[in-house]
Amino acid sequence: MKVERLTDEALERVQAIEADAGPYRWSRADWLSSLQSDDCFELICDEEAVAVAAFSVVCDEANLLNIAVPNHAQRRGYARRLLVHCLDEYAVNGIKHCFLEVRRSNAPAIALYESLGFSLIGERKNYYPVKGGREDALVYLSRLQRGEQERAAKITTAEEKDDA
Ligand SMILES: CC(C)(COP(=O)(O)OP(=O)(O)OC[C@H]1O[C@@H](n2cnc3c(N)ncnc32)[C@H](O)[C@@H]1OP(=O)(O)O)[C@@H](O)C(=O)NCCC(=O)NCCS
């Protein structure tokens, strides 16, 4: 398994992965802009891209803008693995915080972020458009320390095994 940084050559691929991941999608223009200006990564397993993520970075702050795993590859730990890799790399390179926003209804993503030690720090009312209305965003923060994300992920896994 390996993580690779993406350029705009990956546009079709990331769009296909996101389209297969869930109901909400970035536009082609959003992905193109992010591939050209932000940090975009993919996790490759057996020569297949199994997770993609986009971050923006300003000074010592990262923002997770998007992450997606194709439907057939979900619940195999790929999103966790990609996030742990990226957040540890950022920590090593002096990035101190990672923020993210997530739809209040997105239970899988919220569980993923909390399993990695992200803390809920606020909410933005009516932030996202949804069919027939708006939905709140929850705002999460992780303070990055080298090795911390990996450690948090391992602790969560061990706790879950104890509970099983
Ligand atoms: C959210 C998403 C990226 C998770 O990807 P994934 O590779 O399936 O997640 P992982 O297998 O790494 O899961 C890690 C942990 O997250 C949580 N989790 C992930 N999917 C879950 C689900 N469907 N239900 C409950 N918890 C879930 C669990 O705690 C899981 O650990 P466990 O499997 O040991 O219990 C994926 O569901 C997805 O692409 N969704 C659509 C796009 C999206 O919503 N992106 C987030 C935008 S903010």
The ligand as an SDF file (V2000), in Angstrom:
LIG
                    3D

 48 50  0  0  0  0  0  0  0  0999 V2000
  -16.4410    8.3750    5.3820 C   0  0  0  0  0  0  0  0  0  0  0  0
  -15.6100    7.4180    4.5080 C   0  0  0  0  0  0  0  0  0  0  0  0
  -14.5020    8.2200    3.8150 C   0  0  0  0  0  0  0  0  0  0  0  0
  -15.0010    6.3320    5.4110 C   0  0  0  0  0  0  0  0  0  0  0  0
  -14.1430    5.5270    4.6060 O   0  0  0  0  0  0  0  0  0  0  0  0
  -13.7790    4.0110    5.0110 P   0  0  0  0  0  0  0  0  0  0  0  0
  -12.5370    3.6330    4.2930 O   0  0  0  0  0  0  0  0  0  0  0  0
  -14.9660    3.1610    4.8080 O   0  0  0  0  0  0  0  0  0  0  0  0
  -13.4890    4.1530    6.5680 O   0  0  0  0  0  0  0  0  0  0  0  0
  -12.5600    3.1630    7.4180 P   0  0  0  0  0  0  0  0  0  0  0  0
  -12.7800    1.7580    6.9460 O   0  0  0  0  0  0  0  0  0  0  0  0
  -11.1580    3.6780    7.4130 O   0  0  0  0  0  0  0  0  0  0  0  0
  -13.2060    3.3260    8.8570 O   0  0  0  0  0  0  0  0  0  0  0  0
  -12.4810    3.8100    9.9570 C   0  0  0  0  0  0  0  0  0  0  0  0
  -13.4700    3.9830   11.0990 C   0  0  0  0  0  0  0  0  0  0  0  0
  -14.4610    4.9570   10.7460 O   0  0  0  0  0  0  0  0  0  0  0  0
  -15.7370    4.5380   11.2660 C   0  0  0  0  0  0  0  0  0  0  0  0
  -16.6480    4.2080   10.1630 N   0  0  0  0  0  0  0  0  0  0  0  0
  -16.3520    4.1780    8.8460 C   0  0  0  0  0  0  0  0  0  0  0  0
  -17.4620    3.8570    8.1360 N   0  0  0  0  0  0  0  0  0  0  0  0
  -18.4500    3.6780    9.0350 C   0  0  0  0  0  0  0  0  0  0  0  0
  -19.8210    3.3440    8.9080 C   0  0  0  0  0  0  0  0  0  0  0  0
  -20.4030    3.1210    7.7090 N   0  0  0  0  0  0  0  0  0  0  0  0
  -20.5690    3.2640   10.0260 N   0  0  0  0  0  0  0  0  0  0  0  0
  -20.0140    3.4950   11.2440 C   0  0  0  0  0  0  0  0  0  0  0  0
  -18.7060    3.8080   11.4350 N   0  0  0  0  0  0  0  0  0  0  0  0
  -17.9460    3.9080   10.3300 C   0  0  0  0  0  0  0  0  0  0  0  0
  -15.4550    3.3260   12.1220 C   0  0  0  0  0  0  0  0  0  0  0  0
  -15.0950    3.7940   13.4090 O   0  0  0  0  0  0  0  0  0  0  0  0
  -14.2530    2.7380   11.4210 C   0  0  0  0  0  0  0  0  0  0  0  0
  -13.4760    1.9060   12.2240 O   0  0  0  0  0  0  0  0  0  0  0  0
  -13.8210    0.3110   12.3370 P   0  0  0  0  0  0  0  0  0  0  0  0
  -14.0990   -0.1770   10.9400 O   0  0  0  0  0  0  0  0  0  0  0  0
  -12.5730   -0.2520   12.9380 O   0  0  0  0  0  0  0  0  0  0  0  0
  -15.0430    0.2440   13.1960 O   0  0  0  0  0  0  0  0  0  0  0  0
  -16.4920    6.7110    3.4350 C   0  0  0  0  0  0  0  0  0  0  0  0
  -17.6410    6.1760    4.0810 O   0  0  0  0  0  0  0  0  0  0  0  0
  -16.9400    7.6260    2.3100 C   0  0  0  0  0  0  0  0  0  0  0  0
  -16.2540    7.7500    1.2930 O   0  0  0  0  0  0  0  0  0  0  0  0
  -18.1350    8.2630    2.4700 N   0  0  0  0  0  0  0  0  0  0  0  0
  -18.6530    9.1630    1.4410 C   0  0  0  0  0  0  0  0  0  0  0  0
  -17.8430   10.4450    1.3450 C   0  0  0  0  0  0  0  0  0  0  0  0
  -17.8480   11.2150    2.6650 C   0  0  0  0  0  0  0  0  0  0  0  0
  -18.8600   11.2950    3.3570 O   0  0  0  0  0  0  0  0  0  0  0  0
  -16.6930   11.8450    2.9800 N   0  0  0  0  0  0  0  0  0  0  0  0
  -16.5440   12.6400    4.1870 C   0  0  0  0  0  0  0  0  0  0  0  0
  -16.8120   14.0800    3.8760 C   0  0  0  0  0  0  0  0  0  0  0  0
  -16.6990   15.0940    5.3610 S   0  0  0  0  0  0  0  0  0  0  0  0
  1  2  1  0
  2  3  1  0
  2  4  1  0
  2 36  1  0
  4  5  1  0
  5  6  1  0
  6  7  2  0
  6  8  1  0
  6  9  1  0
  9 10  1  0
 10 11  2  0
 10 12  1  0
 10 13  1  0
 13 14  1  0
 14 15  1  0
 15 16  1  0
 15 30  1  0
 16 17  1  0
 17 18  1  0
 17 28  1  0
 18 19  1  0
 18 27  1  0
 19 20  2  0
 20 21  1  0
 21 22  1  0
 21 27  2  0
 22 23  1  0
 22 24  2  0
 24 25  1  0
 25 26  2  0
 26 27  1  0
 28 29  1  0
 28 30  1  0
 30 31  1  0
 31 32  1  0
 32 33  2  0
 32 34  1  0
 32 35  1  0
 36 37  1  0
 36 38  1  0
 38 39  2  0
 38 40  1  0
 40 41  1  0
 41 42  1  0
 42 43  1  0
 43 44  2  0
 43 45  1  0
 45 46  1  0
 46 47  1  0
 47 48  1  0
M  END
$$$$
